[in-house]
Amino acid sequence: MARTVDIWSKGEVARYVGDLARTGRVKACEHLKLVRAYANTWRAHCDLDWASRIPANNVDLDVTGYNGPSSYDWPGCPTDCPHLKPTSDFMTSMLSNRRKPDEAVNSHPRRDPLSPDQPESTVAPCTTCGELSPPEKVTLPWLFRHVPVNLWLAALSLLAAAFAAGVHASRFPIVRELFGLGQAPASVQEPEKPVEAPRTRGQNS
Protein backbone atom coordinates (compact mmCIF):
# COMPACT_ATOMS: atom_id res chain seq x y z
CA MET A 1 0.00 0.00 0.00
CA ALA A 2 1.42 3.40 -1.00
CA ARG A 3 2.17 5.78 1.83
CA THR A 4 -0.15 8.74 2.27
CA VAL A 5 1.48 12.01 1.25
CA ASP A 6 0.56 15.14 3.17
CA ILE A 7 -0.16 17.57 0.33
CA TRP A 8 -0.22 20.47 2.83
CA SER A 9 3.48 19.82 3.49
CA LYS A 10 5.80 21.26 0.86
CA GLY A 11 8.62 19.00 1.99
CA GLU A 12 6.59 15.78 1.75
CA VAL A 13 5.32 16.64 -1.73
CA ALA A 14 8.86 17.49 -2.86
CA ARG A 15 10.25 14.22 -1.49
CA TYR A 16 7.54 12.18 -3.21
CA VAL A 17 8.14 13.94 -6.55
CA GLY A 18 11.83 13.15 -6.05
CA ASP A 19 10.85 9.48 -5.66
CA LEU A 20 8.89 9.74 -8.92
CA ALA A 21 12.01 11.12 -10.60
CA ARG A 22 14.08 8.18 -9.33
CA THR A 23 11.55 5.72 -10.75
CA GLY A 24 11.53 7.57 -14.08
CA ARG A 25 7.92 8.74 -14.05
CA VAL A 26 9.04 12.38 -14.09
CA LYS A 27 12.21 13.96 -15.42
CA ALA A 28 14.67 15.95 -13.32
CA CYS A 29 13.79 19.02 -15.35
CA GLU A 30 14.00 22.73 -14.59
CA HIS A 31 10.42 23.23 -15.76
CA LEU A 32 8.93 21.04 -13.02
CA LYS A 33 8.05 23.28 -10.06
CA LEU A 34 6.18 23.04 -6.78
CA VAL A 35 3.37 25.59 -6.62
CA ARG A 36 0.75 26.38 -4.02
CA ALA A 37 -2.69 25.30 -5.18
CA TYR A 38 -6.25 25.05 -3.84
CA ALA A 39 -6.75 25.21 -0.04
CA ASN A 40 -3.03 25.96 0.52
CA THR A 41 -1.97 22.55 -0.77
CA TRP A 42 1.20 21.96 -2.80
CA ARG A 43 1.23 20.54 -6.32
CA ALA A 44 3.97 19.65 -8.78
CA HIS A 45 3.39 21.49 -12.03
CA CYS A 46 5.20 21.75 -15.34
CA ASP A 47 5.77 25.39 -16.33
CA LEU A 48 5.13 24.52 -19.97
CA ASP A 49 2.17 22.17 -19.30
CA TRP A 50 3.88 19.24 -20.99
CA ALA A 51 3.48 16.84 -18.09
CA SER A 52 0.38 14.66 -18.00
CA ARG A 53 -1.81 14.43 -14.91
CA ILE A 54 -2.07 11.05 -13.21
CA PRO A 55 -4.81 10.82 -10.52
CA ALA A 56 -3.34 10.34 -7.05
CA ASN A 57 -4.55 7.56 -4.76
CA ASN A 58 -2.20 8.29 -1.87
CA VAL A 59 -3.50 11.67 -0.63
CA ASP A 60 -6.38 12.72 1.61
CA LEU A 61 -9.21 14.41 -0.31
CA ASP A 62 -12.40 16.21 0.69
CA VAL A 63 -15.36 15.30 -1.52
CA THR A 64 -17.13 18.53 -0.54
CA GLY A 65 -14.17 20.65 -1.68
CA TYR A 66 -14.53 22.98 1.34
CA ASN A 67 -11.54 21.95 3.47
CA GLY A 68 -9.35 20.56 0.73
CA PRO A 69 -9.24 19.54 -2.93
CA SER A 70 -11.77 16.98 -4.12
CA SER A 71 -9.26 15.69 -6.68
CA TYR A 72 -5.48 15.62 -6.93
CA ASP A 73 -2.91 14.35 -9.41
CA TRP A 74 0.80 13.74 -9.83
CA PRO A 75 2.75 14.75 -12.95
CA GLY A 76 3.95 12.30 -15.56
CA CYS A 77 6.64 13.57 -17.94
CA PRO A 78 6.59 12.39 -21.57
CA THR A 79 9.54 10.26 -22.61
CA ASP A 80 10.35 12.52 -25.57
CA CYS A 81 9.65 15.98 -24.09
CA PRO A 82 11.10 18.58 -26.51
CA HIS A 83 11.55 21.12 -23.69
CA LEU A 84 13.48 18.89 -21.29
CA LYS A 85 16.10 20.89 -19.36
CA PRO A 86 17.97 18.48 -17.07
CA THR A 87 19.17 19.81 -13.74
CA SER A 88 21.81 18.38 -11.44
CA ASP A 89 20.01 19.60 -8.31
CA PHE A 90 16.42 18.64 -8.99
CA MET A 91 15.15 19.36 -5.46
CA THR A 92 16.48 22.94 -5.38
CA SER A 93 15.22 23.60 -8.89
CA MET A 94 11.79 22.23 -8.05
CA LEU A 95 11.45 24.41 -4.93
CA SER A 96 12.56 27.54 -6.79
CA ASN A 97 9.61 29.46 -8.22
CA ARG A 98 11.62 32.06 -10.13
CA ARG A 99 10.04 32.94 -13.46
CA LYS A 100 11.89 33.55 -16.71
CA PRO A 101 12.15 37.21 -17.80
CA ASP A 102 10.33 36.48 -21.05
CA GLU A 103 7.34 34.92 -19.30
CA ALA A 104 4.48 37.37 -18.90
CA VAL A 105 2.47 37.32 -15.70
CA ASN A 106 -0.77 36.95 -17.63
CA SER A 107 0.50 34.41 -20.16
CA HIS A 108 -2.24 32.01 -19.06
CA PRO A 109 -5.96 32.82 -19.12
CA ARG A 110 -7.40 33.76 -15.76
CA ARG A 111 -9.50 31.04 -14.21
CA ASP A 112 -11.30 30.44 -10.96
CA PRO A 113 -8.66 30.77 -8.18
CA LEU A 114 -10.46 28.10 -6.17
CA SER A 115 -10.45 25.49 -8.91
CA PRO A 116 -9.03 22.29 -7.34
CA ASP A 117 -6.94 21.34 -10.37
CA GLN A 118 -5.54 24.80 -11.14
CA PRO A 119 -1.99 25.53 -9.96
CA GLU A 120 -1.26 28.88 -8.37
CA SER A 121 1.18 29.91 -11.08
CA THR A 122 -1.66 30.29 -13.61
CA VAL A 123 -3.59 32.76 -11.48
CA ALA A 124 -3.00 36.50 -11.37
CA PRO A 125 -2.18 37.86 -7.90
CA CYS A 126 -5.27 38.07 -5.75
CA THR A 127 -5.63 39.25 -2.17
CA THR A 128 -8.63 37.03 -1.42
CA CYS A 129 -7.48 33.80 -3.07
CA GLY A 130 -6.64 32.28 0.29
CA GLU A 131 -10.15 32.85 1.65
CA LEU A 132 -12.84 30.23 1.50
CA SER A 133 -15.78 31.14 -0.73
CA PRO A 134 -19.25 30.17 0.48
CA PRO A 135 -21.04 27.37 -1.35
CA GLU A 136 -23.85 28.03 -3.80
CA LYS A 137 -26.36 27.10 -1.09
CA VAL A 138 -25.47 28.17 2.44
CA THR A 139 -26.79 25.67 5.01
CA LEU A 140 -26.82 25.66 8.80
CA PRO A 141 -24.21 22.84 9.02
CA TRP A 142 -21.90 24.88 6.78
CA LEU A 143 -22.39 27.95 9.00
CA PHE A 144 -21.69 25.95 12.18
CA ARG A 145 -18.46 24.65 10.66
CA HIS A 146 -17.11 27.89 9.19
CA VAL A 147 -18.53 30.84 11.19
CA PRO A 148 -16.36 31.75 14.22
CA VAL A 149 -17.86 31.54 17.70
CA ASN A 150 -17.39 35.28 18.32
CA LEU A 151 -19.69 36.07 15.38
CA TRP A 152 -22.39 33.78 16.80
CA LEU A 153 -22.06 35.53 20.18
CA ALA A 154 -22.28 38.93 18.50
CA ALA A 155 -25.47 37.90 16.66
CA LEU A 156 -27.07 36.63 19.89
CA SER A 157 -26.10 39.86 21.65
CA LEU A 158 -27.76 41.92 18.92
CA LEU A 159 -30.95 39.85 19.19
CA ALA A 160 -31.02 40.25 22.98
CA ALA A 161 -30.45 44.00 22.68
CA ALA A 162 -33.23 44.34 20.11
CA PHE A 163 -35.62 42.40 22.36
CA ALA A 164 -34.76 44.54 25.40
CA ALA A 165 -35.18 47.73 23.37
CA GLY A 166 -38.62 46.56 22.19
CA VAL A 167 -39.76 45.81 25.74
CA HIS A 168 -38.53 49.21 26.92
CA ALA A 169 -40.15 51.05 24.00
CA SER A 170 -43.53 49.43 24.74
CA ARG A 171 -43.77 51.58 27.88
CA PHE A 172 -44.06 54.83 25.90
CA PRO A 173 -47.67 55.98 25.35
CA ILE A 174 -47.14 56.82 21.69
CA VAL A 175 -45.75 53.33 20.99
CA ARG A 176 -48.60 51.67 22.87
CA GLU A 177 -51.13 53.75 20.93
CA LEU A 178 -49.39 53.05 17.60
CA PHE A 179 -49.44 49.27 18.11
CA GLY A 180 -52.76 49.11 19.90
CA LEU A 181 -51.28 48.41 23.30
CA GLY A 182 -53.25 51.12 25.14
CA GLN A 183 -56.06 48.80 26.23
CA ALA A 184 -55.78 45.27 27.46
CA PRO A 185 -57.70 42.56 25.56
CA ALA A 186 -61.28 41.97 26.58
CA SER A 187 -60.43 38.52 27.92
CA VAL A 188 -58.15 39.99 30.57
CA GLN A 189 -60.15 43.11 31.46
CA GLU A 190 -61.76 43.27 34.87
CA PRO A 191 -65.52 42.57 34.80
CA GLU A 192 -67.63 45.65 35.17
CA LYS A 193 -69.49 45.95 38.46
CA PRO A 194 -73.31 45.87 38.08
CA VAL A 195 -74.97 49.21 38.54
CA GLU A 196 -77.11 49.22 41.68
CA ALA A 197 -80.68 50.40 41.30
CA PRO A 198 -81.52 53.52 43.31
CA ARG A 199 -83.32 52.78 46.55
CA THR A 200 -86.79 54.13 47.27
CA ARG A 201 -87.99 55.59 50.54
CA GLY A 202 -89.92 52.49 51.37
CA GLN A 203 -86.89 50.38 51.13
CA ASN A 204 -84.91 52.68 53.46
CA SER A 205 -87.35 52.25 56.36
Rosetta blueprint (number, residue, H / E / L):
1 M L
2 A L
3 R L
4 T L
5 V L
6 D L
7 I L
8 W L
9 S L
10 K H
11 G H
12 E H
13 V H
14 A H
15 R H
16 Y H
17 V H
18 G H
19 D H
20 L H
21 A H
22 R H
23 T H
24 G L
25 R L
26 V L
27 K L
28 A L
29 C E
30 E L
31 H L
32 L E
33 K E
34 L E
35 V E
36 R E
37 A L
38 Y H
39 A H
40 N H
41 T L
42 W E
43 R E
44 A E
45 H E
46 C E
47 D L
48 L L
49 D L
50 W L
51 A L
52 S E
53 R E
54 I E
55 P E
56 A L
57 N L
58 N L
59 V L
60 D L
61 L L
62 D L
63 V L
64 T L
65 G L
66 Y L
67 N L
68 G L
69 P L
70 S L
71 S L
72 Y L
73 D E
74 W E
75 P E
76 G E
77 C L
78 P L
79 T L
80 D L
81 C L
82 P L
83 H L
84 L L
85 K L
86 P E
87 T L
88 S L
89 D L
90 F H
91 M H
92 T H
93 S H
94 M H
95 L H
96 S L
97 N L
98 R L
99 R L
100 K L
101 P L
102 D L
103 E L
104 A L
105 V L
106 N L
107 S L
108 H L
109 P L
110 R L
111 R L
112 D L
113 P L
114 L L
115 S L
116 P L
117 D L
118 Q L
119 P L
120 E H
121 S H
122 T H
123 V L
124 A L
125 P L
126 C L
127 T L
128 T L
129 C L
130 G L
131 E L
132 L L
133 S L
134 P L
135 P L
136 E L
137 K L
138 V L
139 T L
140 L H
141 P H
142 W H
143 L H
144 F H
145 R H
146 H H
147 V L
148 P L
149 V H
150 N H
151 L H
152 W H
153 L H
154 A H
155 A H
156 L H
157 S H
158 L H
159 L H
160 A H
161 A H
162 A H
163 F H
164 A H
165 A H
166 G H
167 V H
168 H H
169 A H
170 S L
171 R L
172 F L
173 P H
174 I H
175 V H
176 R H
177 E H
178 L H
179 F L
180 G L
181 L L
182 G L
183 Q L
184 A L
185 P L
186 A H
187 S H
188 V H
189 Q L
190 E L
191 P L
192 E L
193 K L
194 P L
195 V L
196 E L
197 A L
198 P L
199 R L
200 T L
201 R H
202 G H
203 Q H
204 N H
205 S L
